[in-house]
Amino acid sequence: MGLPVNPVRRYDSRGRREEARRTQARVLRAAQRLFLTDGYAGTTIAAIALTAGVSSETVYKAFGNKPGVVRAIHDRALAGEGPIPTVGQSDEMRAREPDPRKIIRSWGEFATQVMPRVAPILLLVRSAGASAPEVAVLWEELEDQRLERMTENARHLLDRGHLREGCSLEEARDVLWAYTSPELYERLVLRQGWPVDRYGRFISEGIIATILPA
């Protein structure tokens, strides 16, 4: 009689991926708290790992280095917590809505959701870039990414004939880029104490008045 054969345990790849996702989310929450409290220079990978309850090696493997951690925090904040990333929600609305004023007012509403999460990270990167060349590179990459996004939005309005006469793609792009800057959020909300919904209305009505026909 042969010896009993132990069944082969299936490798639970889905469970491992989910555990890795939870670990990375914990690391990013810990890193964000430390960066916003202690600053970029005052935060180390070791401190992030200790706060998150993981090894430094885990942080390095997941994100590479400190700029990689900051980028991941930014991308997570930009995506939001729901099943559909905030940018995806904006794209869906833009595709189905024919009224340009409703589109732009929706962009103002999206800004009220995104900027409280993203602006503190962008301002951290901007400040840290003054003394950390690798973060200055990251700042330029994130700004270029935002400019590209605003170019897509401006092209949508131009292609559908929504822009006022004489308003070029470049002008519309630059207006959108300026109104969605973290500096504007910093001045109006963080410094002047504007309610975030007032800030969102200011963005949308300012864009409408500048680039759409009267």
N, C-alpha and C positions, 0 to 999 in steps of 0.2 A: 504494500500500500504506500503510495507516494506521500511525501510531506505536503501539508497544506500550503497553498500558495497565497501569500498576502496580496490583496488587491492593490493595484497601483493607484496611488492617490493622484487625482487629476490636479494639475497646476491651476490654481485659481487666479488667472491673470486679471479678471475683472476686479476681484477683491483687492489684489495688490495695487492696481491702478487707482482704485478709490481711496485706499489708505495713503498712497503717495499724494493724491490730490488734497486730502485733508491735512497731511503734514505740511505741504507747501503753503496751503492757506494759513495755517497756524504760524509758519515762519514769516509770511508776509504781514500778518497782523502785528506780530511782535516787532518786526523791522520798522513798520510804519510808526508805531508808537515811539520807538527809540529815535528814529530820524527826526520826528517832529518835536521831540522833547530835548534831545541832546545835540541835534544838528548832524550834518553829514560827517564832518571830520571827527566828531565825538562818538560816533557809532562804529563799532567794529563787528566783523563777522562773528567773532567769538561771543560778543555780547548778544547779538541776535540769536545765535544758537542756544546760549544759556537761557535766555528769556523764553524761547520757543520750546525748550526741553528736548533739543536734538543736538547732534554733534556738528562741529564746524564743517566736517567733511560732507555732511548731508546738505548743508547750505551751499557749499561750493559746487557740489554735483548738480544741484537743482538749478542754480542761477549763475554760476560762474564766478562772479565777483560782486563788489558793492554796487557798481553801476548796473549790473544785471539784476540785482535785487530791486533797485529803484525803478528800473524799467518795468519789471514784473508788477510792482505795486501800482504804477501808473496804468498799465494795461488792464489790470484787475478793476481798478477804480473806474476806468472808462467804460468797461463792459457792463458794470452794474451787477446786481445779484440775481436778476430774473433769468428765465430760460432763454430769452432772446436778448442779445447784447443791445445796449442803448443805441449804438450806431445802426444796427439792423432795424430796430424799431423806426428810427428816423428815415431810413431808406424806404421802408415799406410805406410809411405815410407819404413821403415825397412822390412815390410812384403812383399812388392812387388818388391824390388830391389835386384837382385842377385849379383851385384858387390859390394864387401865389401869396396872398395875404394870410390865408390860413396856414400855408406851408411855413412861412416865416414866423408866425405866432407860435406854431408848434415847435420850431427851433428854439424860440425863447423859453418854452416850457421844458424842453429837453435840457437846456442850459441850467435851469434851476435844479434839475436832478443830477447833472454831471459835475458842474463846477464845485459844489461843496466837497465832492470826493476828490476831484482831480486837481483843482487849483492849488491846494496846500502842497501837493507833491511837485507840481511844476514850479512853484515859487521856491521850494527847497532846492530843486535842481538848478534853477537860475542863480540862486545865491551861492551854492557850492561851486558852481562852475567858475567863479571868480578866482578860486585858489586851487582847484583840482581840474587839470586839463582833460582828464578822461570824462568828467562830468560835463564840462563845457561841450565836448563832442556830443554827449547824450542830449543836452539841451538843444543843440542845433538839429539833431535828428528828430526830436519830438516836435519842434517848431515847424520843420519841413513837412512832417507828417500831418500836422494840423493845417498847414497851408495847402497841401494837396487835397485834403478833405474839403476845404472851403472852395477850392477850384472846382471840384465836382459839383458842389451845390450851386455855385455861380453858373456853371455851364448848363445845368438843368434849367435854370431860370432863363438863360439866354436862348437856348434851343427852342423853348416854348414861347418865345416872344414876350416874356414878362417884364423885361428890363425897360426902364424909361429910355426915351430917345437920347442917343449920345452916350449912354452908359455901356462901357466896354466890358468884356469878360474880366480883364485885369482889374478894372475899378471895382466891379462887384465883388470879385474875390478879395480884394484888399479891405473893403468895407466889412465883409463877413469875418475876415481874419482879425481885424481890429476889435470888432464888437465881441468876439469870443475869446479875447486874450485873457490870461490869468491876471494880468495887471489891472484890467478894468474891474474884474471881480474883487481884487484886493482893495482897490480904492473905494468902491461903492459899498461893498458888503462888509469886508473885514475892517476897513478904516472908518468909514462913515456910518456904518451900522444899518444900511438899507436892508429891509426884509428881502429875502431871496425872491419872492414873487414879484416885488416891485422892480428888482434888478432884471428879471426875465422880461417883464413888459417893456422896460427901457430898451433892452436889446432889440426886441422885435419891432417896436414902433420906430426906433431909430433907423434900423435897416430898411423898413418899408418906406420911410420918408426920404431916404437917401437914394435908393436904387430903383424903386418902382415909379410908374407914372402917378401923377397927382390925382 
